[in-house]
């Protein structure tokens, strides 16, 4: 099943996502860091949320003054995000398109790009486009937040790679919902981002993911990046 159809199905009948309106604590911590440590006034920045889902991160930024844009492959998710933004009373531009293709923005448009467990669903070719496009639309010295699936020390990830391997490196297939995901070792993560970004901070974080009525402990990379 193509990824777009799989995500459309997932948002209409969730098995993996929670549809929570509340951003992850790790993302809130990043926003605090931006404001307190880097002195960023959110009201003066333009932010781009990749794989924006139902809009929780975009709306969170917009509530704090940022001009926010979300790119999301699922039309159902975009519909829900627009409804939520309207209910909250903020202006967010949500676009229904993949971020594994060329972005519809000029160079140096954004001060911040957010990727919270979104690019894990891209294939290798799409990921090359994603990195190139983020570097193109992000202003020099602009920031990027990445939360990605971590391979290192994650028993569930290693089990999925063994039982349901995908066609590309370190990918597995979630057969019940038709999604393919990529997990990253620390070395592969650094190799992907370091050519275009300075890694200001990178931590391994553990959390629990619910799937099929069961809860699984998963590892994630949390990275604060700055465009070189």
C-alpha positions as CSV (number, residue, x, y, z in Angstrom):
1,X,0.0,0.0,0.0
2,X,1.5,3.4,-1.0
3,X,2.4,5.6,2.0
4,X,-0.2,8.3,1.1
5,X,-3.1,5.8,1.2
6,X,-1.8,4.2,4.4
7,X,-1.7,7.5,6.2
8,X,-5.1,8.5,4.8
9,X,-6.5,5.2,6.2
10,X,-4.6,5.7,9.5
11,X,-6.1,9.2,10.1
12,X,-9.6,8.0,9.4
13,X,-9.3,4.9,11.6
14,X,-6.3,5.4,13.9
15,X,-4.3,2.4,15.1
16,X,-0.9,4.0,15.7
17,X,-1.4,7.8,16.1
18,X,-3.1,9.2,19.2
19,X,-4.6,12.4,17.6
20,X,-3.7,14.2,20.8
21,X,-3.9,18.0,20.8
22,X,-0.9,18.3,23.1
23,X,2.6,18.4,21.7
24,X,5.2,16.0,23.1
25,X,7.1,17.2,26.2
26,X,10.4,17.0,24.1
27,X,9.0,19.5,21.6
28,X,7.9,21.9,24.4
29,X,11.3,21.7,25.9
30,X,12.8,22.6,22.5
31,X,10.6,25.7,22.3
32,X,11.6,26.7,25.8
33,X,15.3,26.3,24.8
34,X,14.8,28.4,21.7
35,X,13.3,31.2,23.7
36,X,15.5,31.1,26.8
37,X,18.8,29.9,25.6
38,X,18.8,31.3,22.0
39,X,16.8,34.4,22.7
40,X,14.3,33.7,19.9
41,X,11.1,35.6,19.9
42,X,8.5,33.3,18.4
43,X,6.4,36.2,17.3
44,X,9.2,37.2,14.9
45,X,9.7,33.9,13.1
46,X,8.2,31.8,10.3
47,X,8.0,28.1,11.1
48,X,7.5,25.0,8.8
49,X,6.1,21.8,10.3
50,X,6.8,18.8,8.1
51,X,4.3,15.9,8.4
52,X,2.1,18.3,10.5
53,X,-0.6,15.7,11.1
54,X,-3.6,17.2,12.9
55,X,-1.6,20.3,13.6
56,X,-0.6,20.2,17.3
57,X,3.0,21.4,16.9
58,X,2.0,24.1,14.3
59,X,-0.9,25.3,16.4
60,X,1.4,25.4,19.5
61,X,3.8,27.6,17.7
62,X,1.1,29.8,16.3
63,X,-0.4,30.3,19.7
64,X,2.9,31.8,20.7
65,X,3.0,34.2,17.8
66,X,4.8,32.3,15.0
67,X,3.6,32.4,11.5
68,X,3.3,28.7,11.0
69,X,2.9,26.5,7.9
70,X,2.3,22.7,7.9
71,X,2.9,20.2,5.1
72,X,0.9,17.0,5.4
73,X,0.3,14.1,3.0
74,X,-3.1,13.1,4.4
75,X,-6.1,15.2,3.3
76,X,-8.0,13.9,6.3
77,X,-5.3,15.1,8.7
78,X,-5.2,18.5,7.0
79,X,-9.0,18.8,7.4
80,X,-8.7,18.0,11.1
81,X,-5.8,20.4,11.6
82,X,-7.7,23.3,10.0
83,X,-10.7,22.6,12.2
84,X,-8.5,22.6,15.3
85,X,-6.8,25.8,14.4
86,X,-10.2,27.5,13.8
87,X,-11.4,26.2,17.2
88,X,-8.3,27.6,19.0
89,X,-8.5,30.8,17.0
90,X,-5.1,30.9,15.4
91,X,-4.0,31.3,11.8
92,X,-2.0,28.4,10.4
93,X,-1.5,27.5,6.7
94,X,-1.9,23.7,6.2
95,X,-1.0,22.4,2.8
96,X,-2.0,18.9,1.6
97,X,1.2,17.6,0.0
98,X,4.2,15.3,0.6
99,X,7.4,16.8,1.9
100,X,9.3,14.1,0.0
101,X,9.0,16.3,-3.1
102,X,10.0,19.9,-3.9
103,X,8.7,22.4,-1.4
104,X,6.4,25.2,-2.7
105,X,8.5,28.0,-1.0
106,X,11.3,30.4,-1.9
107,X,14.8,30.1,-0.6
108,X,15.5,31.3,3.0
109,X,11.8,31.5,3.8
110,X,11.7,30.0,7.3
111,X,13.5,30.5,10.6
112,X,12.5,27.1,12.0
113,X,11.7,23.7,10.5
114,X,10.1,20.9,12.6
115,X,10.2,17.2,11.8
116,X,8.7,15.2,14.6
117,X,8.8,11.5,13.6
118,X,7.7,12.4,10.1
119,X,10.7,11.8,7.8
120,X,10.9,8.2,9.1
121,X,8.2,7.4,6.6
122,X,10.1,8.7,3.6
123,X,12.0,6.4,1.2
124,X,15.7,7.0,0.4
125,X,15.0,9.1,-2.7
126,X,12.4,11.2,-0.9
127,X,14.8,11.7,2.0
128,X,17.4,13.2,-0.3
129,X,14.8,15.7,-1.5
130,X,13.7,16.4,2.0
131,X,17.2,17.3,3.2
132,X,18.0,19.4,0.1
133,X,14.7,21.3,0.4
134,X,15.0,21.9,4.1
135,X,18.4,23.4,3.6
136,X,17.1,25.5,0.8
137,X,14.1,27.0,2.5
138,X,15.7,27.5,5.9
139,X,17.5,30.8,6.5
140,X,21.2,30.7,7.3
141,X,21.5,30.2,11.0
142,X,17.9,28.9,11.1
143,X,16.9,26.1,13.5
144,X,15.6,22.6,12.9
145,X,14.0,20.3,15.5
146,X,14.1,16.5,14.7
147,X,12.6,13.7,16.6
148,X,13.4,10.4,14.8
149,X,13.1,6.7,15.5
150,X,16.2,5.3,17.0
151,X,17.7,1.9,16.2
152,X,20.3,1.8,19.0
153,X,19.2,-0.2,21.9
154,X,15.6,-0.5,20.8
155,X,14.5,-4.1,21.1
156,X,11.2,-3.5,19.3
157,X,12.9,-1.8,16.4
158,X,15.4,-4.6,16.1
159,X,12.6,-7.2,16.2
160,X,10.6,-5.4,13.5
161,X,13.7,-5.2,11.3
162,X,14.1,-8.9,11.7
163,X,10.5,-10.0,11.3
164,X,9.2,-7.5,8.7
165,X,12.2,-6.1,6.8
166,X,11.6,-3.4,4.2
167,X,13.4,-3.1,0.9
168,X,15.7,-0.3,2.0
169,X,18.4,0.0,4.7
170,X,17.0,-0.2,8.3
171,X,13.4,-0.1,7.3
172,X,10.5,-2.4,8.4
173,X,6.9,-2.8,7.3
174,X,4.1,-2.3,9.7
175,X,1.9,-4.8,8.0
176,X,-1.4,-4.1,9.8
177,X,-1.4,-0.5,8.5
178,X,0.8,-0.8,5.5
179,X,3.4,1.8,6.6
180,X,7.1,1.5,6.0
181,X,9.4,3.2,8.6
182,X,13.1,3.9,8.9
183,X,15.1,3.7,12.1
184,X,18.4,5.4,12.6
185,X,21.6,4.5,14.3
186,X,23.5,7.5,15.7
187,X,26.1,7.2,13.0
188,X,23.5,7.2,10.2
189,X,21.6,10.1,11.8
190,X,24.8,12.3,12.0
191,X,25.8,11.3,8.4
192,X,22.4,12.4,7.1
193,X,22.3,15.9,8.8
194,X,25.8,16.9,9.4
195,X,26.7,18.1,5.8
196,X,24.1,20.9,6.0
197,X,23.5,21.4,9.7
198,X,25.4,21.9,13.0
199,X,24.1,19.5,15.6
200,X,23.8,21.6,18.7
201,X,22.3,19.0,20.9
202,X,21.4,15.3,20.4
203,X,19.9,13.0,23.0
204,X,18.4,9.6,23.1
205,X,14.9,9.6,24.6
206,X,12.6,6.7,25.5
207,X,8.8,6.7,25.4
208,X,5.9,4.3,25.0
209,X,4.0,3.8,21.8
210,X,0.6,2.0,21.7
211,X,-0.2,-0.3,18.8
212,X,-2.7,-3.1,18.5
213,X,-3.8,-2.5,22.1
214,X,-0.3,-3.1,23.4
215,X,2.2,-0.6,24.7
216,X,5.8,-0.8,23.4
217,X,8.9,1.1,24.7
218,X,10.6,2.9,21.9
219,X,13.8,4.9,21.6
220,X,14.0,8.3,19.8
221,X,16.7,10.7,18.8
222,X,15.9,14.3,19.8
223,X,18.2,16.7,17.9
224,X,18.5,20.5,17.8
225,X,20.1,21.6,14.6
226,X,21.2,24.8,13.1
227,X,21.8,25.5,9.4
228,X,25.4,26.1,8.6
